[in-house]
Amino acid sequence: MADIDLRKLPPDEFVLHFGGRPNEVDAFTFSNSLIAIGEALQEINKQLYPGRSVSVTIEGVGPGSFRAKIVTAGRSVEGLFKRRAPDLLVNILASIIFVKFLQGYIDPAPTMQITVNIDSVVVQRGSDRVIIPRNVWDAKERLPKPADVQKHISRTFDVVREDPSVTEFGILSNIHDETPIAIIPRVHFDDLARIEPEAESDETNRSTDQRARLVVLRAIFERSARRWQFVWNGIRISASIIDPTFFDKLASREYVFGQGDILDVT
């Protein structure tokens, strides 16, 4: 990985790069990952700037499997003006993503070192570093509920890992740049899709088991945590198969089905 220098990013925009086979990335992947990124930016804004709303827009699409330019614009609570937000939302989000990447991708992982300088913070593991502007780091550290932001980041990578055509995720400062500032290879999508325990805990949430009928859109006929795609009540969803006997029964042909078939599940 070497160095990821996030000081190269503008304060209110960045470009998401979905690398891979240009004509094969599912539009569902592209749109839903952008929705999750937008929700992460909205969450950061809500936590740090509760007196402001923010709009997140896609201003252009460029080369690669897909590229999208993400721009934020803030609005005062009075709604009297709209302007580019100087609130570093995209920089904060990028720092969270790539620090998490650095935390999870080395196994066994050496101790992480954080060096705070006057104008930057360097997060280092071994010879790999993420360099973050000091004001961005300080803003990130003020997030009262960072786990709520992490949930949206995890959702982003949960979506892209389900599309085998996406081979890498990266960020750029300009949509026409040839090489991203930073790239996360596909092999690390699982690490970034993982939700930390504190991000899952919410005393207001309750769950119950219910039977449901699902139409199979995409099946994964191998033992893995990859998610199948279904239609439930007209809504497209994804879910893993956690029944420990399911794949044994599939191999013995006790279960035989394919795309378009209906499953009765709990």
Secondary structure in CASP SS format (residue, H / E / C, confidence):
PFRMAT SS
TARGET T0000
AUTHOR 0000-0000-0000
METHOD secondary structure of the structure
MODEL  1
M C 1.00
A C 1.00
D E 1.00
I E 1.00
D E 1.00
L H 1.00
R H 1.00
K H 1.00
L C 1.00
P C 1.00
P C 1.00
D C 1.00
E E 1.00
F E 1.00
V E 1.00
L E 1.00
H E 1.00
F E 1.00
G E 1.00
G E 1.00
R C 1.00
P C 1.00
N C 1.00
E C 1.00
V C 1.00
D C 1.00
A H 1.00
F H 1.00
T H 1.00
F H 1.00
S H 1.00
N H 1.00
S H 1.00
L H 1.00
I H 1.00
A H 1.00
I H 1.00
G H 1.00
E H 1.00
A H 1.00
L H 1.00
Q H 1.00
E H 1.00
I H 1.00
N H 1.00
K H 1.00
Q H 1.00
L H 1.00
Y C 1.00
P C 1.00
G C 1.00
R E 1.00
S E 1.00
V E 1.00
S E 1.00
V E 1.00
T E 1.00
I E 1.00
E E 1.00
G E 1.00
V E 1.00
G E 1.00
P C 1.00
G C 1.00
S C 1.00
F E 1.00
R E 1.00
A E 1.00
K E 1.00
I E 1.00
V E 1.00
T E 1.00
A E 1.00
G E 1.00
R E 1.00
S E 1.00
V C 1.00
E C 1.00
G C 1.00
L C 1.00
F C 1.00
K E 1.00
R E 1.00
R E 1.00
A C 1.00
P C 1.00
D C 1.00
L C 1.00
L H 1.00
V H 1.00
N H 1.00
I H 1.00
L H 1.00
A H 1.00
S H 1.00
I H 1.00
I H 1.00
F H 1.00
V H 1.00
K H 1.00
F H 1.00
L H 1.00
Q H 1.00
G H 1.00
Y C 1.00
I C 1.00
D C 1.00
P C 1.00
A C 1.00
P C 1.00
T C 1.00
M C 1.00
Q E 1.00
I E 1.00
T E 1.00
V E 1.00
N C 1.00
I C 1.00
D C 1.00
S E 1.00
V E 1.00
V E 1.00
V E 1.00
Q E 1.00
R E 1.00
G C 1.00
S C 1.00
D E 1.00
R E 1.00
V E 1.00
I E 1.00
I E 1.00
P E 1.00
R H 1.00
N H 1.00
V H 1.00
W H 1.00
D H 1.00
A H 1.00
K H 1.00
E H 1.00
R C 1.00
L C 1.00
P C 1.00
K C 1.00
P H 1.00
A H 1.00
D H 1.00
V H 1.00
Q H 1.00
K H 1.00
H H 1.00
I H 1.00
S H 1.00
R H 1.00
T H 1.00
F H 1.00
D H 1.00
V H 1.00
V H 1.00
R H 1.00
E C 1.00
D C 1.00
P C 1.00
S C 1.00
V E 1.00
T E 1.00
E E 1.00
F E 1.00
G E 1.00
I E 1.00
L E 1.00
S C 1.00
N C 1.00
I C 1.00
H C 1.00
D C 1.00
E C 1.00
T C 1.00
P C 1.00
I C 1.00
A E 1.00
I E 1.00
I E 1.00
P E 1.00
R H 1.00
V H 1.00
H H 1.00
F H 1.00
D H 1.00
D H 1.00
L H 1.00
A H 1.00
R C 1.00
I C 1.00
E C 1.00
P H 1.00
E H 1.00
A H 1.00
E H 1.00
S C 1.00
D C 1.00
E C 1.00
T C 1.00
N C 1.00
R C 1.00
S C 1.00
T C 1.00
D C 1.00
Q C 1.00
R C 1.00
A E 1.00
R E 1.00
L E 1.00
V E 1.00
V E 1.00
L E 1.00
R E 1.00
A C 1.00
I C 1.00
F C 1.00
E C 1.00
R C 1.00
S C 1.00
A C 1.00
R C 1.00
R C 1.00
W E 1.00
Q E 1.00
F E 1.00
V E 1.00
W E 1.00
N C 1.00
G C 1.00
I E 1.00
R E 1.00
I E 1.00
S E 1.00
A E 1.00
S C 1.00
I C 1.00
I C 1.00
D C 1.00
P C 1.00
T C 1.00
F H 1.00
F H 1.00
D H 1.00
K H 1.00
L H 1.00
A H 1.00
S C 1.00
R C 1.00
E C 1.00
Y C 1.00
V C 1.00
F C 1.00
G C 1.00
Q C 1.00
G C 1.00
D C 1.00
I E 1.00
L E 1.00
D E 1.00
V E 1.00
T C 1.00
END
